[in-house]
Amino acid sequence: FDAVGGLQAADPGVLLGAADARVLAAAAADPEELAAAMAAYRRLAADRDAAGPVRWWTAQLRMLQILDRTNRNTSAIGPRIERLRLDDPTFGDPRLRAAFESLAARHAAPPSP
């Protein structure tokens, strides 16, 4: 992906692929690689029309997965998923829905007493 622009690419498909490659390469939670991927996902998430629906939803999911993986700002994961669910209960693509649902289950607010 770096040969075609990597994380600086203007093409949303290349940007998503480069960010996903960084996350996969950062199996040991390399903070620099994950930060670079998070920045790319934020770029995709900032312009839904340019990214296209599946890439936009994938970027939303990946940002939440990075927060989960790094155990950062995890209290925001459940509420963010619920806001996204209000936008589209299918989370944009049936293949992504299961991943969102799994993440939501792990970060659901405990029931009130």
MARTOR-29244 format. One record per residue: chain; residue number from 0; y, x, z of N, C-alpha, C in turn; residue in one letter. Coordinates in nm, 3 decimals. Last residue first. Layout:
REM residues N
{unit:A | pos:NUM | nc2:Y | nc1:X | nc3:Z | cac2:Y | cac1:X | cac3:Z | cc2:Y | cc1:X | cc3:Z | code:a}
...
***
This chain:
REM residues 113
{unit:A | pos:112 | nc2:-0.072 | nc1:-2.929 | nc3:3.896 | cac2:-0.150 | cac1:-2.990 | cac3:4.007 | cc2:-0.110 | cc1:-3.133 | cc3:4.032 | code:p}
{unit:A | pos:111 | nc2:-0.098 | nc1:-2.885 | nc3:3.541 | cac2:-0.015 | cac1:-2.902 | cac3:3.661 | cc2:-0.096 | cc1:-2.969 | cc3:3.770 | code:s}
{unit:A | pos:110 | nc2:-0.316 | nc1:-2.652 | nc3:3.378 | cac2:-0.274 | cac1:-2.789 | cac3:3.410 | cc2:-0.193 | cc1:-2.793 | cc3:3.539 | code:p}
{unit:A | pos:109 | nc2:-0.179 | nc1:-2.353 | nc3:3.230 | cac2:-0.273 | cac1:-2.419 | cac3:3.322 | cc2:-0.224 | cc1:-2.560 | cc3:3.354 | code:p}
{unit:A | pos:108 | nc2:-0.116 | nc1:-2.326 | nc3:2.883 | cac2:-0.060 | cac1:-2.336 | cac3:3.019 | cc2:-0.162 | cc1:-2.404 | cc3:3.109 | code:a}
{unit:A | pos:107 | nc2:-0.314 | nc1:-2.117 | nc3:2.677 | cac2:-0.272 | cac1:-2.251 | cac3:2.718 | cc2:-0.218 | cc1:-2.247 | cc3:2.860 | code:a}
{unit:A | pos:106 | nc2:-0.411 | nc1:-1.890 | nc3:2.560 | cac2:-0.279 | cac1:-1.884 | cac3:2.621 | cc2:-0.224 | cc1:-2.022 | cc3:2.657 | code:h}
{unit:A | pos:105 | nc2:-0.658 | nc1:-1.940 | nc3:2.451 | cac2:-0.646 | cac1:-1.828 | cac3:2.544 | cc2:-0.513 | cc1:-1.828 | cc3:2.620 | code:r}
{unit:A | pos:104 | nc2:-0.590 | nc1:-2.151 | nc3:2.280 | cac2:-0.681 | cac1:-2.175 | cac3:2.392 | cc2:-0.671 | cc1:-2.064 | cc3:2.497 | code:a}
{unit:A | pos:103 | nc2:-0.435 | nc1:-2.018 | nc3:2.090 | cac2:-0.374 | cac1:-2.122 | cac3:2.175 | cc2:-0.460 | cc1:-2.148 | cc3:2.298 | code:a}
{unit:A | pos:102 | nc2:-0.629 | nc1:-1.859 | nc3:1.967 | cac2:-0.519 | cac1:-1.795 | cac3:2.039 | cc2:-0.454 | cc1:-1.894 | cc3:2.135 | code:l}
{unit:A | pos:101 | nc2:-0.779 | nc1:-2.063 | nc3:1.849 | cac2:-0.841 | cac1:-1.970 | cac3:1.943 | cc2:-0.736 | cc1:-1.902 | cc3:2.030 | code:s}
{unit:A | pos:100 | nc2:-0.588 | nc1:-2.180 | nc3:1.679 | cac2:-0.649 | cac1:-2.259 | cac3:1.786 | cc2:-0.713 | cc1:-2.169 | cc3:1.892 | code:e}
{unit:A | pos:99 | nc2:-0.535 | nc1:-1.970 | nc3:1.500 | cac2:-0.428 | cac1:-2.023 | cac3:1.585 | cc2:-0.486 | cc1:-2.097 | cc3:1.704 | code:f}
{unit:A | pos:98 | nc2:-0.791 | nc1:-1.948 | nc3:1.386 | cac2:-0.734 | cac1:-1.833 | cac3:1.458 | cc2:-0.620 | cc1:-1.878 | cc3:1.549 | code:a}
{unit:A | pos:97 | nc2:-0.819 | nc1:-2.200 | nc3:1.267 | cac2:-0.913 | cac1:-2.157 | cac3:1.371 | cc2:-0.858 | cc1:-2.041 | cc3:1.452 | code:a}
{unit:A | pos:96 | nc2:-0.608 | nc1:-2.197 | nc3:1.072 | cac2:-0.607 | cac1:-2.289 | cac3:1.185 | cc2:-0.698 | cc1:-2.244 | cc3:1.299 | code:r}
{unit:A | pos:95 | nc2:-0.650 | nc1:-2.039 | nc3:0.855 | cac2:-0.570 | cac1:-1.984 | cac3:0.964 | cc2:-0.578 | cc1:-2.069 | cc3:1.090 | code:l}
{unit:A | pos:94 | nc2:-0.796 | nc1:-2.197 | nc3:0.686 | cac2:-0.856 | cac1:-2.069 | cac3:0.729 | cc2:-0.779 | cc1:-2.008 | cc3:0.844 | code:r}
{unit:A | pos:93 | nc2:-0.626 | nc1:-2.412 | nc3:0.630 | cac2:-0.741 | cac1:-2.433 | cac3:0.718 | cc2:-0.805 | cc1:-2.303 | cc3:0.768 | code:p}
{unit:A | pos:92 | nc2:-0.283 | nc1:-2.355 | nc3:0.653 | cac2:-0.405 | cac1:-2.323 | cac3:0.577 | cc2:-0.523 | cc1:-2.340 | cc3:0.672 | code:d}
{unit:A | pos:91 | nc2:-0.068 | nc1:-2.451 | nc3:0.808 | cac2:-0.047 | cac1:-2.402 | cac3:0.673 | cc2:-0.171 | cc1:-2.378 | cc3:0.590 | code:g}
{unit:A | pos:90 | nc2:-0.148 | nc1:-2.565 | nc3:1.045 | cac2:-0.101 | cac1:-2.427 | cac3:1.046 | cc2:-0.100 | cc1:-2.366 | cc3:0.906 | code:f}
{unit:A | pos:89 | nc2:-0.196 | nc1:-2.828 | nc3:1.060 | cac2:-0.302 | cac1:-2.748 | cac3:1.000 | cc2:-0.267 | cc1:-2.600 | cc3:0.998 | code:t}
{unit:A | pos:88 | nc2:0.037 | nc1:-2.941 | nc3:1.164 | cac2:-0.082 | cac1:-2.937 | cac3:1.248 | cc2:-0.198 | cc1:-2.855 | cc3:1.190 | code:p}
{unit:A | pos:87 | nc2:0.343 | nc1:-2.811 | nc3:1.131 | cac2:0.227 | cac1:-2.840 | cac3:1.047 | cc2:0.101 | cc1:-2.828 | cc3:1.132 | code:d}
{unit:A | pos:86 | nc2:0.537 | nc1:-2.831 | nc3:1.333 | cac2:0.579 | cac1:-2.812 | cac3:1.194 | cc2:0.466 | cc1:-2.851 | cc3:1.098 | code:d}
{unit:A | pos:85 | nc2:0.384 | nc1:-2.844 | nc3:1.561 | cac2:0.471 | cac1:-2.956 | cac3:1.529 | cc2:0.519 | cc1:-2.950 | cc3:1.384 | code:l}
{unit:A | pos:84 | nc2:0.270 | nc1:-2.592 | nc3:1.558 | cac2:0.182 | cac1:-2.708 | cac3:1.534 | cc2:0.266 | cc1:-2.831 | cc3:1.500 | code:r}
{unit:A | pos:83 | nc2:0.487 | nc1:-2.436 | nc3:1.636 | cac2:0.436 | cac1:-2.423 | cac3:1.499 | cc2:0.347 | cc1:-2.543 | cc3:1.463 | code:l}
{unit:A | pos:82 | nc2:0.499 | nc1:-2.517 | nc3:1.902 | cac2:0.613 | cac1:-2.544 | cac3:1.812 | cc2:0.570 | cc1:-2.535 | cc3:1.667 | code:r}
{unit:A | pos:81 | nc2:0.251 | nc1:-2.417 | nc3:1.990 | cac2:0.276 | cac1:-2.562 | cac3:1.995 | cc2:0.395 | cc1:-2.600 | cc3:1.906 | code:e}
{unit:A | pos:80 | nc2:0.292 | nc1:-2.145 | nc3:1.959 | cac2:0.189 | cac1:-2.211 | cac3:1.879 | cc2:0.212 | cc1:-2.362 | cc3:1.878 | code:i}
{unit:A | pos:79 | nc2:0.489 | nc1:-2.108 | nc3:2.155 | cac2:0.521 | cac1:-2.083 | cac3:2.014 | cc2:0.418 | cc1:-2.151 | cc3:1.923 | code:r}
{unit:A | pos:78 | nc2:0.350 | nc1:-2.167 | nc3:2.396 | cac2:0.460 | cac1:-2.253 | cac3:2.350 | cc2:0.497 | cc1:-2.231 | cc3:2.203 | code:p}
{unit:A | pos:77 | nc2:0.157 | nc1:-1.945 | nc3:2.382 | cac2:0.118 | cac1:-2.086 | cac3:2.382 | cc2:0.230 | cc1:-2.178 | cc3:2.336 | code:g}
{unit:A | pos:76 | nc2:0.332 | nc1:-1.712 | nc3:2.387 | cac2:0.236 | cac1:-1.739 | cac3:2.280 | cc2:0.199 | cc1:-1.886 | cc3:2.272 | code:i}
{unit:A | pos:75 | nc2:0.491 | nc1:-1.650 | nc3:2.600 | cac2:0.556 | cac1:-1.718 | cac3:2.487 | cc2:0.456 | cc1:-1.761 | cc3:2.380 | code:a}
{unit:A | pos:74 | nc2:0.341 | nc1:-1.504 | nc3:2.772 | cac2:0.380 | cac1:-1.638 | cac3:2.816 | cc2:0.446 | cc1:-1.717 | cc3:2.704 | code:s}
{unit:A | pos:73 | nc2:0.320 | nc1:-1.253 | nc3:2.658 | cac2:0.211 | cac1:-1.348 | cac3:2.635 | cc2:0.246 | cc1:-1.489 | cc3:2.681 | code:t}
{unit:A | pos:72 | nc2:0.476 | nc1:-1.025 | nc3:2.632 | cac2:0.538 | cac1:-1.156 | cac3:2.615 | cc2:0.432 | cc1:-1.265 | cc3:2.590 | code:n}
{unit:A | pos:71 | nc2:0.194 | nc1:-0.830 | nc3:2.561 | cac2:0.340 | cac1:-0.837 | cac3:2.576 | cc2:0.387 | cc1:-0.978 | cc3:2.549 | code:r}
{unit:A | pos:70 | nc2:-0.063 | nc1:-0.734 | nc3:2.504 | cac2:-0.036 | cac1:-0.798 | cac3:2.632 | cc2:0.114 | cc1:-0.801 | cc3:2.664 | code:n}
{unit:A | pos:69 | nc2:-0.131 | nc1:-0.650 | nc3:2.260 | cac2:-0.057 | cac1:-0.554 | cac3:2.341 | cc2:-0.022 | cc1:-0.608 | cc3:2.480 | code:t}
{unit:A | pos:68 | nc2:-0.261 | nc1:-0.876 | nc3:2.162 | cac2:-0.331 | cac1:-0.747 | cac3:2.166 | cc2:-0.264 | cc1:-0.648 | cc3:2.259 | code:r}
{unit:A | pos:67 | nc2:-0.055 | nc1:-1.070 | nc3:2.174 | cac2:-0.178 | cac1:-1.085 | cac3:2.251 | cc2:-0.248 | cc1:-0.951 | cc3:2.269 | code:d}
{unit:A | pos:66 | nc2:0.126 | nc1:-0.963 | nc3:1.991 | cac2:0.168 | cac1:-0.987 | cac3:2.131 | cc2:0.046 | cc1:-0.998 | cc3:2.221 | code:l}
{unit:A | pos:65 | nc2:-0.040 | nc1:-0.971 | nc3:1.765 | cac2:0.008 | cac1:-0.841 | cac3:1.817 | cc2:0.054 | cc1:-0.857 | cc3:1.961 | code:i}
{unit:A | pos:64 | nc2:-0.072 | nc1:-1.246 | nc3:1.736 | cac2:-0.189 | cac1:-1.162 | cac3:1.765 | cc2:-0.148 | cc1:-1.025 | cc3:1.817 | code:q}
{unit:A | pos:63 | nc2:0.188 | nc1:-1.320 | nc3:1.667 | cac2:0.131 | cac1:-1.366 | cac3:1.793 | cc2:0.008 | cc1:-1.285 | cc3:1.833 | code:l}
{unit:A | pos:62 | nc2:0.203 | nc1:-1.194 | nc3:1.418 | cac2:0.298 | cac1:-1.159 | cac3:1.525 | cc2:0.244 | cc1:-1.201 | cc3:1.661 | code:m}
{unit:A | pos:61 | nc2:-0.004 | nc1:-1.327 | nc3:1.280 | cac2:-0.016 | cac1:-1.184 | cac3:1.310 | cc2:0.082 | cc1:-1.141 | cc3:1.420 | code:r}
{unit:A | pos:60 | nc2:0.102 | nc1:-1.591 | nc3:1.255 | cac2:-0.021 | cac1:-1.563 | cac3:1.330 | cc2:-0.029 | cc1:-1.417 | cc3:1.372 | code:l}
{unit:A | pos:59 | nc2:0.326 | nc1:-1.545 | nc3:1.093 | cac2:0.340 | cac1:-1.608 | cac3:1.225 | cc2:0.220 | cc1:-1.576 | cc3:1.313 | code:q}
{unit:A | pos:58 | nc2:0.199 | nc1:-1.439 | nc3:0.867 | cac2:0.293 | cac1:-1.356 | cac3:0.943 | cc2:0.313 | cc1:-1.413 | cc3:1.083 | code:a}
{unit:A | pos:57 | nc2:0.061 | nc1:-1.667 | nc3:0.785 | cac2:-0.014 | cac1:-1.548 | cac3:0.824 | cc2:0.075 | cc1:-1.456 | cc3:0.907 | code:t}
{unit:A | pos:56 | nc2:0.275 | nc1:-1.833 | nc3:0.715 | cac2:0.188 | cac1:-1.870 | cac3:0.827 | cc2:0.107 | cc1:-1.750 | cc3:0.876 | code:w}
{unit:A | pos:55 | nc2:0.371 | nc1:-1.681 | nc3:0.497 | cac2:0.459 | cac1:-1.712 | cac3:0.610 | cc2:0.374 | cc1:-1.746 | cc3:0.733 | code:w}
{unit:A | pos:54 | nc2:0.152 | nc1:-1.679 | nc3:0.324 | cac2:0.199 | cac1:-1.551 | cac3:0.381 | cc2:0.288 | cc1:-1.576 | cc3:0.502 | code:r}
{unit:A | pos:53 | nc2:0.140 | nc1:-1.955 | nc3:0.269 | cac2:0.027 | cac1:-1.888 | cac3:0.333 | cc2:0.070 | cc1:-1.756 | cc3:0.394 | code:v}
{unit:A | pos:52 | nc2:0.408 | nc1:-2.015 | nc3:0.155 | cac2:0.353 | cac1:-2.076 | cac3:0.276 | cc2:0.239 | cc1:-2.000 | cc3:0.342 | code:p}
{unit:A | pos:51 | nc2:0.637 | nc1:-1.747 | nc3:0.081 | cac2:0.535 | cac1:-1.843 | cac3:0.039 | cc2:0.462 | cc1:-1.894 | cc3:0.162 | code:g}
{unit:A | pos:50 | nc2:0.850 | nc1:-1.577 | nc3:0.111 | cac2:0.716 | cac1:-1.532 | cac3:0.152 | cc2:0.608 | cc1:-1.621 | cc3:0.091 | code:a}
{unit:A | pos:49 | nc2:1.067 | nc1:-1.730 | nc3:0.028 | cac2:1.034 | cac1:-1.608 | cac3:-0.045 | cc2:0.891 | cc1:-1.562 | cc3:-0.014 | code:a}
{unit:A | pos:48 | nc2:1.062 | nc1:-1.939 | nc3:0.220 | cac2:1.053 | cac1:-1.967 | cac3:0.077 | cc2:1.010 | cc1:-1.844 | cc3:-0.003 | code:d}
{unit:A | pos:47 | nc2:1.088 | nc1:-1.804 | nc3:0.467 | cac2:0.968 | cac1:-1.882 | cac3:0.437 | cc2:0.952 | cc1:-1.907 | cc3:0.287 | code:r}
{unit:A | pos:46 | nc2:1.203 | nc1:-1.544 | nc3:0.592 | cac2:1.233 | cac1:-1.615 | cac3:0.467 | cc2:1.107 | cc1:-1.686 | cc3:0.418 | code:d}
{unit:A | pos:45 | nc2:1.109 | nc1:-1.439 | nc3:0.828 | cac2:1.251 | cac1:-1.471 | cac3:0.819 | cc2:1.285 | cc1:-1.552 | cc3:0.695 | code:a}
{unit:A | pos:44 | nc2:0.849 | nc1:-1.361 | nc3:0.801 | cac2:0.875 | cac1:-1.486 | cac3:0.872 | cc2:1.021 | cc1:-1.530 | cc3:0.859 | code:a}
{unit:A | pos:43 | nc2:0.880 | nc1:-1.112 | nc3:0.677 | cac2:0.815 | cac1:-1.222 | cac3:0.606 | cc2:0.849 | cc1:-1.357 | cc3:0.670 | code:l}
{unit:A | pos:42 | nc2:1.004 | nc1:-0.972 | nc3:0.887 | cac2:1.071 | cac1:-0.986 | cac3:0.758 | cc2:1.012 | cc1:-1.102 | cc3:0.679 | code:r}
{unit:A | pos:41 | nc2:0.800 | nc1:-0.986 | nc3:1.078 | cac2:0.929 | cac1:-1.054 | cac3:1.104 | cc2:1.007 | cc1:-1.073 | cc3:0.975 | code:r}
{unit:A | pos:40 | nc2:0.612 | nc1:-0.822 | nc3:0.959 | cac2:0.583 | cac1:-0.964 | cac3:0.976 | cc2:0.710 | cc1:-1.043 | cc3:1.003 | code:y}
{unit:A | pos:39 | nc2:0.750 | nc1:-0.578 | nc3:0.981 | cac2:0.718 | cac1:-0.633 | cac3:0.848 | cc2:0.688 | cc1:-0.782 | cc3:0.858 | code:a}
{unit:A | pos:38 | nc2:0.757 | nc1:-0.550 | nc3:1.258 | cac2:0.883 | cac1:-0.557 | cac3:1.183 | cc2:0.859 | cc1:-0.616 | cc3:1.044 | code:a}
{unit:A | pos:37 | nc2:0.483 | nc1:-0.529 | nc3:1.311 | cac2:0.559 | cac1:-0.642 | cac3:1.364 | cc2:0.691 | cc1:-0.659 | cc3:1.289 | code:m}
{unit:A | pos:36 | nc2:0.428 | nc1:-0.281 | nc3:1.189 | cac2:0.368 | cac1:-0.404 | cac3:1.136 | cc2:0.445 | cc1:-0.526 | cc3:1.184 | code:a}
{unit:A | pos:35 | nc2:0.573 | nc1:-0.115 | nc3:1.359 | cac2:0.605 | cac1:-0.119 | cac3:1.216 | cc2:0.549 | cc1:-0.245 | cc3:1.153 | code:a}
{unit:A | pos:34 | nc2:0.438 | nc1:-0.164 | nc3:1.599 | cac2:0.581 | cac1:-0.196 | cac3:1.588 | cc2:0.623 | cc1:-0.205 | cc3:1.442 | code:a}
{unit:A | pos:33 | nc2:0.185 | nc1:-0.064 | nc3:1.537 | cac2:0.200 | cac1:-0.206 | cac3:1.564 | cc2:0.347 | cc1:-0.249 | cc3:1.555 | code:l}
{unit:A | pos:32 | nc2:0.248 | nc1:0.207 | nc3:1.507 | cac2:0.191 | cac1:0.133 | cac3:1.395 | cc2:0.209 | cc1:-0.017 | cc3:1.415 | code:e}
{unit:A | pos:31 | nc2:0.342 | nc1:0.266 | nc3:1.768 | cac2:0.428 | cac1:0.285 | cac3:1.651 | cc2:0.378 | cc1:0.207 | cc3:1.530 | code:e}
{unit:A | pos:30 | nc2:0.121 | nc1:0.208 | nc3:1.941 | cac2:0.247 | cac1:0.134 | cac3:1.950 | cc2:0.337 | cc1:0.149 | cc3:1.827 | code:p}
{unit:A | pos:29 | nc2:-0.203 | nc1:0.156 | nc3:1.864 | cac2:-0.098 | cac1:0.256 | cac3:1.845 | cc2:0.037 | cc1:0.185 | cc3:1.842 | code:d}
{unit:A | pos:28 | nc2:-0.444 | nc1:0.023 | nc3:1.931 | cac2:-0.313 | cac1:-0.030 | cac3:1.972 | cc2:-0.205 | cc1:0.076 | cc3:1.970 | code:a}
{unit:A | pos:27 | nc2:-0.663 | nc1:0.120 | nc3:1.807 | cac2:-0.644 | cac1:0.165 | cac3:1.945 | cc2:-0.507 | cc1:0.122 | cc3:1.998 | code:a}
{unit:A | pos:26 | nc2:-0.629 | nc1:0.022 | nc3:1.552 | cac2:-0.734 | cac1:-0.035 | cac3:1.636 | cc2:-0.719 | cc1:0.004 | cc3:1.783 | code:a}
{unit:A | pos:25 | nc2:-0.445 | nc1:0.040 | nc3:1.343 | cac2:-0.403 | cac1:0.063 | cac3:1.481 | cc2:-0.503 | cc1:0.002 | cc3:1.578 | code:a}
{unit:A | pos:24 | nc2:-0.541 | nc1:-0.044 | nc3:1.107 | cac2:-0.548 | cac1:0.100 | cac3:1.133 | cc2:-0.516 | cc1:0.131 | cc3:1.279 | code:a}
{unit:A | pos:23 | nc2:-0.476 | nc1:-0.313 | nc3:1.122 | cac2:-0.617 | cac1:-0.274 | cac3:1.121 | cc2:-0.634 | cc1:-0.126 | cc3:1.152 | code:l}
{unit:A | pos:22 | nc2:-0.197 | nc1:-0.290 | nc3:1.110 | cac2:-0.261 | cac1:-0.349 | cac3:1.228 | cc2:-0.408 | cc1:-0.308 | cc3:1.235 | code:v}
{unit:A | pos:21 | nc2:-0.163 | nc1:-0.177 | nc3:0.855 | cac2:-0.116 | cac1:-0.106 | cac3:0.975 | cc2:-0.185 | cc1:-0.159 | cc3:1.100 | code:r}
{unit:A | pos:20 | nc2:-0.267 | nc1:-0.379 | nc3:0.693 | cac2:-0.332 | cac1:-0.247 | cac3:0.695 | cc2:-0.290 | cc1:-0.168 | cc3:0.818 | code:a}
{unit:A | pos:19 | nc2:-0.077 | nc1:-0.578 | nc3:0.738 | cac2:-0.215 | cac1:-0.598 | cac3:0.782 | cc2:-0.291 | cc1:-0.466 | cc3:0.790 | code:d}
{unit:A | pos:18 | nc2:0.143 | nc1:-0.453 | nc3:0.612 | cac2:0.147 | cac1:-0.481 | cac3:0.756 | cc2:0.006 | cc1:-0.502 | cc3:0.810 | code:a}
{unit:A | pos:17 | nc2:0.052 | nc1:-0.445 | nc3:0.347 | cac2:0.086 | cac1:-0.320 | cac3:0.417 | cc2:0.088 | cc1:-0.341 | cc3:0.568 | code:a}
{unit:A | pos:16 | nc2:0.020 | nc1:-0.719 | nc3:0.294 | cac2:-0.094 | cac1:-0.628 | cac3:0.288 | cc2:-0.069 | cc1:-0.499 | cc3:0.362 | code:g}
{unit:A | pos:15 | nc2:0.288 | nc1:-0.806 | nc3:0.319 | cac2:0.183 | cac1:-0.859 | cac3:0.407 | cc2:0.062 | cc1:-0.766 | cc3:0.409 | code:l}
{unit:A | pos:14 | nc2:0.405 | nc1:-0.656 | nc3:0.110 | cac2:0.452 | cac1:-0.641 | cac3:0.248 | cc2:0.346 | cc1:-0.690 | cc3:0.346 | code:l}
{unit:A | pos:13 | nc2:0.272 | nc1:-0.755 | nc3:-0.112 | cac2:0.257 | cac1:-0.613 | cac3:-0.078 | cc2:0.297 | cc1:-0.591 | cc3:0.067 | code:v}
{unit:A | pos:12 | nc2:0.363 | nc1:-1.021 | nc3:-0.101 | cac2:0.220 | cac1:-0.990 | cac3:-0.097 | cc2:0.194 | cc1:-0.847 | cc3:-0.058 | code:g}
{unit:A | pos:11 | nc2:0.647 | nc1:-1.001 | nc3:-0.123 | cac2:0.584 | cac1:-1.049 | cac3:0.000 | cc2:0.435 | cc1:-1.019 | cc3:0.011 | code:p}
{unit:A | pos:10 | nc2:0.816 | nc1:-0.725 | nc3:-0.246 | cac2:0.715 | cac1:-0.825 | cac3:-0.280 | cc2:0.644 | cc1:-0.871 | cc3:-0.153 | code:d}
{unit:A | pos:9 | nc2:0.959 | nc1:-0.518 | nc3:-0.143 | cac2:1.028 | cac1:-0.646 | cac3:-0.157 | cc2:0.928 | cc1:-0.758 | cc3:-0.186 | code:a}
{unit:A | pos:8 | nc2:0.846 | nc1:-0.278 | nc3:0.095 | cac2:0.829 | cac1:-0.353 | cac3:-0.030 | cc2:0.909 | cc1:-0.483 | cc3:-0.027 | code:a}
{unit:A | pos:7 | nc2:0.830 | nc1:-0.127 | nc3:0.315 | cac2:0.965 | cac1:-0.146 | cac3:0.261 | cc2:0.962 | cc1:-0.231 | cc3:0.134 | code:q}
{unit:A | pos:6 | nc2:0.569 | nc1:-0.089 | nc3:0.376 | cac2:0.645 | cac1:-0.176 | cac3:0.465 | cc2:0.789 | cc1:-0.195 | cc3:0.421 | code:l}
{unit:A | pos:5 | nc2:0.484 | nc1:-0.019 | nc3:0.042 | cac2:0.443 | cac1:-0.034 | cac3:0.181 | cc2:0.528 | cc1:-0.132 | cc3:0.259 | code:g}
{unit:A | pos:4 | nc2:0.527 | nc1:0.067 | nc3:-0.218 | cac2:0.641 | cac1:0.030 | cac3:-0.135 | cc2:0.610 | cc1:0.008 | cc3:0.011 | code:g}
{unit:A | pos:3 | nc2:0.294 | nc1:0.146 | nc3:-0.337 | cac2:0.371 | cac1:0.039 | cac3:-0.401 | cc2:0.482 | cc1:-0.014 | cc3:-0.312 | code:v}
{unit:A | pos:2 | nc2:0.185 | nc1:0.338 | nc3:-0.172 | cac2:0.217 | cac1:0.377 | cac3:-0.309 | cc2:0.300 | cc1:0.271 | cc3:-0.381 | code:a}
{unit:A | pos:1 | nc2:0.119 | nc1:0.202 | nc3:0.058 | cac2:0.237 | cac1:0.287 | cac3:0.060 | cc2:0.281 | cc1:0.326 | cc3:-0.081 | code:d}
{unit:A | pos:0 | nc2:-0.120 | nc1:0.081 | nc3:0.000 | cac2:0.000 | cac1:0.000 | cac3:0.000 | cc2:0.126 | cc1:0.085 | cc3:0.000 | code:f}
***
